[in-house]
Amino acid sequence: MSQNKSNDTLTKIVAFLLNIKTIIILIVIIAIVAFFALDLDERFFTKSKSTKLGFEDIGELATQSAYLTEVNVQEASRNFFGIEIPFTQSKYIYSYDVVVKAGFNFSEIEYDVTDTKVIITMPQPYITDCVVDTDSFMIYHESESIFTPFTLEQNNAALTQLEDNAKQDAIDNGILDQAKVNGETLLEAFFSALYPSDEYEYEFHYE
């Protein structure tokens, strides 16, 4: 009889302790969940930033790309009193694919809104980037004389000239004009969230 009472008492103590342990675990879980919920909420509000319209923080934005293949001719020889010495001629003919981008500095954009019109003053577009795809290298002619080897300085100068040619070719083919068109389309779509294009007329002026 005494043994049964002892067992019952032990069982009740174990059950009581288990209940306390369960309650403590639940309290800890609730505290952790509440902590992370509050932390996420705080991160969301402290990390966000509101601007007047938003494009002030975009900075430089490319609105048009041009893809070109530039062929370069690199020649060198030795001369004696203006006469080219035989067997001293070095010549490379090669090409690279080049990506040229044009766009705007959005921090220079200004705008004014009237009752019926949105007037946007734009900076002139410019070449924002020029990237040579080195994997696209193609050699068409290669002959180098031991008397007139090309130097690293000459090779770097030739690559710089190739980039300059690519930029000019892109400009000649209208990349800046198309950058304007795309920039205006982008800005009108952006502003129309506040000033619908069916209610406001859009005017673009360039400095």
Secondary structure, 3 states (H helix, E strand, C coil): CHHHHHHHHHHHHHHHHHHHHHHHHHHHHHHHHHHHHHHHHHHHHHHCCCCCCCHHHCCEEEEEEEEEEEEEEEEECCEECCEECCCCCEEEEEEEEEEEEEEEEHHHCEEEECCCEEEEEECCCEEEEEEEEEEEEEEEEEECCCCCCCCHHHHHHHHHHHHHHHHHHHHHCCHHHHHHHHHHHHHHHHHCCCCCCCCCEEEEEEC
